[in-house]
């Protein structure tokens, strides 16, 4: 099938490369000439495992091309809209300018029978509004939300846990659903559920999924606050809760909280849209979910201050991690960098290291110190703070344990990802987030 992907940022580039890898003829469109040049060369403009390999394979096969000209999308059977929907400045609602601009630019190049599939995360009601504009061309709009995890985006695109397609009622919607079935036939043949809904439900699925995930993370972080006050261990608590099949252990990891370019802004936009619909009270709890999440960053800083006896000024603090999560170079709303900046504001000499996100971090926060090698960041440190749980910080501990590398053996486990007993046995003052 010939398809276009409008918007070649994180979502669009991965989607285009993945679709080409399963045999489709894909053209990716973006207004950023530099990004198009990078992608066309077979290189990824951001860090995502396996993406570069897919880009190079797609380029070599001739099934994957990139362009800055919207007219090159003409002739595709399905057009995926994968542009960003950032948070509006000064508010919580989603900024839909890029979605509207993509549709406006695509309209002259559509044919009767084409399918436009929205993948961007949008407030419920957006699809209905856009469908009316596209109907004048004989084009059917469907909504096909994405559920990608950064660091696992290629895997999640090729082997998703479900596919959701919202379609309009009537024959055109049925035909459009069949087009998407064909587009995703390899995944469907492998047993991935294919769920057909109305447009509004498909839009709500993404927001509801993120709201639930954020709530689960903030719930266990709230329990961490209680555990700390009561002298309990939140990790053992989470283990016990996780054995309940109604709850499950996944995403019950207490720590510094969530960040990134999706979850924080998506739950705020979800709540803002609920307010517009006159049902803000239904998701009022999301304000507390957000507040708990931000409070964890405050707590991480306080743990560092307490560990250093309240004397932070001039102390060298090694911060392990800059990306908001491992296997990514994304620093948007990164809890790791937020903590580093706050410590720097208290007068500490902060040195940040990260396997993938260091250049992005240095461009955004030049006032911090940076070292590419972990051991260089650790050298002469008065305290070590683990804030992004990269495998090399969780597992390869010998250089950190080694005598003489750091000035003081204080480690703050902002992700509760380390073996507390092992660190204490090695002579470290280990401090977790709600752990004994």
Phi and psi in degrees as a GROMACS rama.xvg file:
@    title "Ramachandran Plot"
@    xaxis  label "Phi"
@    yaxis  label "Psi"
@TYPE xy
-89.9835  130.11  UNK-2
-141.877  154.589  UNK-3
-116.453  152.339  UNK-4
-125.035  114.133  UNK-5
-94.1908  113.791  UNK-6
102.633  112.563  UNK-7
-117.085  41.7135  UNK-8
-80.0054  -149.443  UNK-9
-57.3722  -52.4848  UNK-10
-66.7708  -50.5121  UNK-11
-66.9441  -42.2811  UNK-12
-62.9563  -43.2635  UNK-13
-65.7441  -43.2869  UNK-14
-63.6934  -44.3153  UNK-15
-61.0859  -47.9779  UNK-16
-64.6861  -40.1218  UNK-17
-67.6401  -41.5488  UNK-18
-64.6288  -37.9728  UNK-19
-65.9803  -34.6589  UNK-20
-67.6816  -20.8348  UNK-21
-102.115  12.7569  UNK-22
110.08  -1.64468  UNK-23
-81.2038  156.808  UNK-24
-95.9741  111.363  UNK-25
-121.454  135.22  UNK-26
-118.437  122.97  UNK-27
-97.6085  134.437  UNK-28
-119.786  132.979  UNK-29
-153.348  149.316  UNK-30
-80.2635  -13.2169  UNK-31
-84.1411  105.972  UNK-32
-62.5552  -39.181  UNK-33
-64.3081  -41.8474  UNK-34
-63.5352  -42.4154  UNK-35
-62.5172  -40.8413  UNK-36
-63.2484  -41.7285  UNK-37
-63.6999  -48.9654  UNK-38
-63.1066  -39.9656  UNK-39
-64.5948  -25.5151  UNK-40
-81.2594  -5.72752  UNK-41
90.1784  10.6548  UNK-42
-104.119  149.567  UNK-43
-89.8053  134.108  UNK-44
-79.0242  0.118642  UNK-45
-151.307  166.241  UNK-46
-85.1711  121.77  UNK-47
-153.996  119.091  UNK-48
-52.4136  133.593  UNK-49
78.3591  -9.97126  UNK-50
-67.1489  -44.5593  UNK-51
-58.7191  -40.6766  UNK-52
-62.4381  -41.8692  UNK-53
-66.5711  -39.5832  UNK-54
-62.9333  -44.2058  UNK-55
-66.2541  -40.7358  UNK-56
-65.9524  -41.1511  UNK-57
-64.4835  -40.1587  UNK-58
-64.3848  -43.497  UNK-59
-66.2032  -34.6462  UNK-60
-78.3476  -17.8064  UNK-61
83.0595  1.90008  UNK-62
-87.1797  -8.90568  UNK-63
-128.752  122.384  UNK-64
-134.843  160.075  UNK-65
-132.559  147.956  UNK-66
-153.488  155.767  UNK-67
-100.784  4.38497  UNK-68
-103.95  116.888  UNK-69
-62.2042  -29.2657  UNK-70
-62.2756  -19.5696  UNK-71
-71.6854  -11.8698  UNK-72
-79.9062  -15.4862  UNK-73
-58.8541  139.24  UNK-74
97.6288  -9.5848  UNK-75
-75.0627  147.705  UNK-76
-77.2312  -38.9764  UNK-77
-131.274  137.822  UNK-78
-117.448  114.723  UNK-79
-90.5307  127.345  UNK-80
-94.7596  114.606  UNK-81
-131.304  37.322  UNK-82
-86.1109  165.244  UNK-83
-75.2161  154.006  UNK-84
-131.257  73.6746  UNK-85
-68.8124  170.255  UNK-86
-75.5937  136.278  UNK-87
-63.1149  139.149  UNK-88
-59.1195  131.798  UNK-89
77.1593  6.24576  UNK-90
-150.239  -179.705  UNK-91
-105.715  -12.9307  UNK-92
-69.47  158.581  UNK-93
-78.3118  141.882  UNK-94
-89.9786  112.177  UNK-95
-99.4858  13.0413  UNK-96
-57.7793  -39.9801  UNK-97
-72.6955  -34.7293  UNK-98
-64.5557  -48.258  UNK-99
-62.6248  -41.0211  UNK-100
-65.1116  -38.2496  UNK-101
-64.7385  -42.9165  UNK-102
-66.0995  -43.4114  UNK-103
-59.3993  -42.7707  UNK-104
-71.4068  -30.1363  UNK-105
-79.7997  -29.3852  UNK-106
-48.3193  -47.5385  UNK-107
-66.122  -12.2161  UNK-108
-109.375  10.8527  UNK-109
-93.5305  150.735  UNK-110
-117.222  154.247  UNK-111
-55.4628  133.202  UNK-112
96.9811  -15.3476  UNK-113
-64.923  156.532  UNK-114
-118.567  130.097  UNK-115
-106.83  123.361  UNK-116
-114.581  111.42  UNK-117
-76.8827  130.103  UNK-118
-115.297  -18.0652  UNK-119
-62.143  150.57  UNK-120
-81.5425  115.947  UNK-121
-131.304  157.863  UNK-122
-65.7879  145.308  UNK-123
-58.9546  136.638  UNK-124
105.76  -16.7834  UNK-125
-64.3271  -43.8228  UNK-126
-61.9489  -41.6375  UNK-127
-61.9468  -40.2093  UNK-128
-65.4634  -44.1762  UNK-129
-70.3814  -34.018  UNK-130
-60.3686  -36.9758  UNK-131
-63.7117  -37.2088  UNK-132
-70.4453  -38.5865  UNK-133
-76.0873  -23.614  UNK-134
-61.1439  -25.8922  UNK-135
-66.4452  -16.9799  UNK-136
-100.446  0.976866  UNK-137
76.236  17.4104  UNK-138
-97.7556  143.583  UNK-139
-102.666  130.898  UNK-140
-97.1109  131.946  UNK-141
-123.69  163.406  UNK-142
-121.157  125.366  UNK-143
-128.989  78.0904  UNK-144
-62.2267  150.856  UNK-145
-97.2688  152.308  UNK-146
-133.339  46.4282  UNK-147
-82.2921  142.166  UNK-148
-103.553  125.692  UNK-149
-60.6234  138.702  UNK-150
93.4926  -20.6358  UNK-151
-131.228  20.0435  UNK-152
-64.8751  -40.8134  UNK-153
-63.8104  -47.239  UNK-154
-58.3118  -45.667  UNK-155
-69.2726  -26.3173  UNK-156
-77.3767  -41.3413  UNK-157
-80.7156  -33.4047  UNK-158
-132.375  66.7778  UNK-159
-69.6755  161.451  UNK-160
-84.5581  -15.1377  UNK-161
-165.164  157.104  UNK-162
-120.743  127.294  UNK-163
-117.711  128.872  UNK-164
-131.795  116.64  UNK-165
-93.1187  130.547  UNK-166
-130.252  156.246  UNK-167
-73.7103  158.191  UNK-168
-70.1231  148.236  UNK-169
108.509  179.139  UNK-170
-59.3208  -37.5222  UNK-171
-64.3943  -36.3859  UNK-172
-66.7197  -39.6931  UNK-173
-63.1011  -43.1939  UNK-174
-65.0173  -40.5519  UNK-175
-64.5855  -39.0377  UNK-176
-61.0999  -38.3862  UNK-177
-65.0486  -35.8097  UNK-178
-62.8732  -43.4697  UNK-179
-68.4339  -33.7379  UNK-180
-60.5003  -41.487  UNK-181
-66.3584  -41.7738  UNK-182
-60.2717  -36.7863  UNK-183
-106.498  23.333  UNK-184
-58.6219  -36.337  UNK-185
-64.2728  -40.9767  UNK-186
-69.4556  -41.6321  UNK-187
-64.0453  -41.5515  UNK-188
-62.889  -26.5992  UNK-189
-83.4694  0.587151  UNK-190
101.834  7.33084  UNK-191
-70.4852  127.875  UNK-192
-61.7599  136.968  UNK-193
-117.237  107.811  UNK-194
-105.184  121.669  UNK-195
-102.666  125.507  UNK-196
-130.836  -177.915  UNK-197
-78.2182  168.474  UNK-198
-61.1246  -46.2632  UNK-199
-63.1014  -40.7835  UNK-200
-63.4514  -42.3109  UNK-201
-62.0891  -39.4259  UNK-202
-65.0793  -39.717  UNK-203
-70.4128  -29.042  UNK-204
-56.3967  -47.0506  UNK-205
-63.0553  -49.0879  UNK-206
-62.9395  -40.6925  UNK-207
-66.836  -39.1305  UNK-208
-63.1563  -45.0078  UNK-209
-66.8923  -37.1361  UNK-210
-63.7009  -41.1053  UNK-211
-66.9052  -44.5745  UNK-212
-61.6695  -46.4377  UNK-213
-61.6971  -38.6777  UNK-214
-64.6176  -40.6847  UNK-215
-64.9817  -42.0195  UNK-216
-66.0256  -45.5994  UNK-217
-69.3987  -29.0531  UNK-218
-60.4097  -50.331  UNK-219
-69.3286  -27.1928  UNK-220
-72.1393  -32.214  UNK-221
-65.7694  -40.0393  UNK-222
-64.5225  -31.6493  UNK-223
-63.1545  -37.629  UNK-224
-63.4291  -42.1877  UNK-225
-68.101  -42.8754  UNK-226
-60.1645  -42.0092  UNK-227
-63.0943  -42.5079  UNK-228
-68.4646  -30.9225  UNK-229
-93.5346  -6.81051  UNK-230
79.6143  23.7488  UNK-231
-98.3728  179.011  UNK-232
-120.263  112.982  UNK-233
-67.8665  -26.6779  UNK-234
-68.6991  -43.0066  UNK-235
-65.8934  -37.167  UNK-236
-60.0013  -46.0076  UNK-237
-63.3256  -38.6374  UNK-238
-59.4813  -45.1288  UNK-239
-65.8278  -42.8981  UNK-240
-64.1543  -38.0044  UNK-241
-65.4603  -21.2298  UNK-242
-72.9984  -14.6819  UNK-243
-77.0388  116.202  UNK-244
-64.1788  -19.1113  UNK-245
-74.8145  -18.3217  UNK-246
-109.802  -55.7056  UNK-247
79.4082  153.08  UNK-248
-87.8465  -22.9201  UNK-249
-64.163  138.119  UNK-250
65.1636  22.4631  UNK-251
-106.032  37.0371  UNK-252
-95.1136  108.524  UNK-253
-73.8643  153.657  UNK-254
168.382  -137.117  UNK-255
-84.6893  -10.4163  UNK-256
100.606  179.009  UNK-257
-94.7554  161.856  UNK-258
-153.814  -148.918  UNK-259
94.2165  178.546  UNK-260
-89.152  1.88738  UNK-261
-118.619  -63.9044  UNK-262
-57.0355  -50.4859  UNK-263
-61.5318  -48.6714  UNK-264
-72.3884  -29.2416  UNK-265
-70.6682  -38.9676  UNK-266
-71.0331  -31.0827  UNK-267
-69.5365  -41.8632  UNK-268
-66.2248  -36.7163  UNK-269
-61.7076  -45.2206  UNK-270
-67.6434  -37.771  UNK-271
-64.2606  -40.4597  UNK-272
-67.7007  -36.8775  UNK-273
-60.8648  -39.119  UNK-274
-61.4385  -43.919  UNK-275
-61.5589  -31.926  UNK-276
-83.95  0.107586  UNK-277
78.4935  19.8942  UNK-278
-128.152  34.5885  UNK-279
-59.7176  -31.4316  UNK-280
-64.7171  -24.2457  UNK-281
-66.0523  -28.1838  UNK-282
-122.18  24.9591  UNK-283
-58.5167  -28.0945  UNK-284
-62.8495  -21.958  UNK-285
-65.9781  -25.949  UNK-286
-64.579  -39.0777  UNK-287
-73.303  -34.4551  UNK-288
-56.8416  -46.2439  UNK-289
-64.1225  -43.2317  UNK-290
-65.4872  -42.2405  UNK-291
-59.7738  -43.3945  UNK-292
-60.9805  -46.0468  UNK-293
-69.6105  -30.9651  UNK-294
-65.3985  -28.1547  UNK-295
-64.8063  -31.0875  UNK-296
-67.815  -40.8655  UNK-297
-58.543  -42.7468  UNK-298
-65.9322  -39.1869  UNK-299
-60.9418  -43.3238  UNK-300
-62.7945  -42.7905  UNK-301
-63.6026  -36.7628  UNK-302
-62.8138  -40.5295  UNK-303
-62.9029  -46.1627  UNK-304
-60.3698  -45.4738  UNK-305
-63.3704  -40.7642  UNK-306
-62.853  -30.6294  UNK-307
-93.8594  15.1338  UNK-308
67.1314  24.6377  UNK-309
81.6467  -2.27564  UNK-310
-104.957  92.2428  UNK-311
-100.757  -31.5718  UNK-312
-57.1602  126.254  UNK-313
80.0417  -6.35733  UNK-314
-77.4809  141.918  UNK-315
-89.0089  121.666  UNK-316
-121.318  122.615  UNK-317
-90.8678  122.04  UNK-318
-106.518  113.248  UNK-319
-91.1249  99.1829  UNK-320
124.268  138.88  UNK-321
-130.167  -36.678  UNK-322
-65.2966  155.841  UNK-323
-72.9741  -17.0188  UNK-324
-156.167  162.328  UNK-325
-70.5117  162.597  UNK-326
63.8105  32.865  UNK-327
-153.063  154.33  UNK-328
-110.073  18.2425  UNK-329
-80.0114  122.768  UNK-330
-111.468  9.23752  UNK-331
-62.7004  126.657  UNK-332
46.546  44.2881  UNK-333
-75.8808  121.327  UNK-334
-59.4637  -33.5819  UNK-335
-60.4783  -50.3112  UNK-336
-70.1564  -32.8532  UNK-337
-60.9768  -45.3623  UNK-338
-64.7349  -41.7487  UNK-339
-61.0909  -43.9094  UNK-340
-65.666  -39.945  UNK-341
-65.4205  -40.3046  UNK-342
-65.4964  -38.8538  UNK-343
-62.6496  -37.2661  UNK-344
-65.6371  -22.0645  UNK-345
-87.3003  1.5629  UNK-346
98.4587  5.30654  UNK-347
-75.1858  153.919  UNK-348
-90.6818  96.5296  UNK-349
-96.0705  127.937  UNK-350
-118.822  119.857  UNK-351
-105.578  140.575  UNK-352
-135.552  152.756  UNK-353
-164.233  140.304  UNK-354
-67.9727  -23.2011  UNK-355
-131.874  -27.1613  UNK-356
-103.833  10.7852  UNK-357
-64.3451  -42.1361  UNK-358
-64.2798  -42.8232  UNK-359
-62.3829  -41.6519  UNK-360
-65.5067  -43.9748  UNK-361
-64.9035  -34.0401  UNK-362
-68.2388  -34.8123  UNK-363
-84.9358  -35.9503  UNK-364
-129.902  73.0743  UNK-365
-67.1594  -13.1601  UNK-366
-74.3349  -15.1022  UNK-367
-85.8119  159.776  UNK-368
-90.8307  150.725  UNK-369
-137.936  143.128  UNK-370
-137.381  132.07  UNK-371
-73.4714  -34.2484  UNK-372
-92.9053  132.763  UNK-373
-57.795  -44.1653  UNK-374
-63.5701  -32.7046  UNK-375
-67.0484  -35.736  UNK-376
-68.9057  -34.465  UNK-377
-76.8903  -24.1325  UNK-378
-58.561  125.754  UNK-379
65.5412  20.5077  UNK-380
-72.8017  141.267  UNK-381
-85.0372  -21.9162  UNK-382
-156.723  148.983  UNK-383
-118.413  131.384  UNK-384
-120.873  118.202  UNK-385
-92.3613  115.06  UNK-386
-123.849  -11.076  UNK-387
-132.83  122.921  UNK-388
-85.5147  56.4309  UNK-389
-60.8854  148.478  UNK-390
-57.0693  -38.0293  UNK-391
-68.5932  -16.4165  UNK-392
-90.87  -27.0256  UNK-393
-83.2632  -37.0166  UNK-394
-111.043  -41.9807  UNK-395
-88.0873  85.5036  UNK-396
-99.2789  -13.1497  UNK-397
-57.9268  -41.523  UNK-398
-65.0496  -30.169  UNK-399
-76.0032  -39.7565  UNK-400
-67.664  -26.1055  UNK-401
-57.0277  136.23  UNK-402
-66.6851  143.839  UNK-403
90.1725  -14.0143  UNK-404
-75.9426  -45.8848  UNK-405
-102.525  160.993  UNK-406
-79.4028  -41.8734  UNK-407
-133.568  139.704  UNK-408
-89.3098  72.5399  UNK-409
-120.311  126.808  UNK-410
-132.374  130.744  UNK-411
-108.561  117.618  UNK-412
-93.9919  87.529  UNK-413
-70.7682  -9.79996  UNK-414
-118.172  5.06899  UNK-415
48.8753  41.6131  UNK-416
-106.888  -0.122198  UNK-417
-105.001  161.252  UNK-418
-83.4262  100.604  UNK-419
-58.1089  -42.4337  UNK-420
-64.3815  -39.2988  UNK-421
-64.7735  -41.0841  UNK-422
-67.8534  -41.3001  UNK-423
-67.1196  -37.5586  UNK-424
-64.0955  -27.3181  UNK-425
-84.6444  4.09536  UNK-426
92.9704  18.0777  UNK-427
-97.5841  149.04  UNK-428
-85.5645  95.3736  UNK-429
-91.2429  132.778  UNK-430
-135.562  121.685  UNK-431
-101.996  -172.374  UNK-432
-104.855  85.3511  UNK-433
88.6797  14.5609  UNK-434
-106.22  151.191  UNK-435
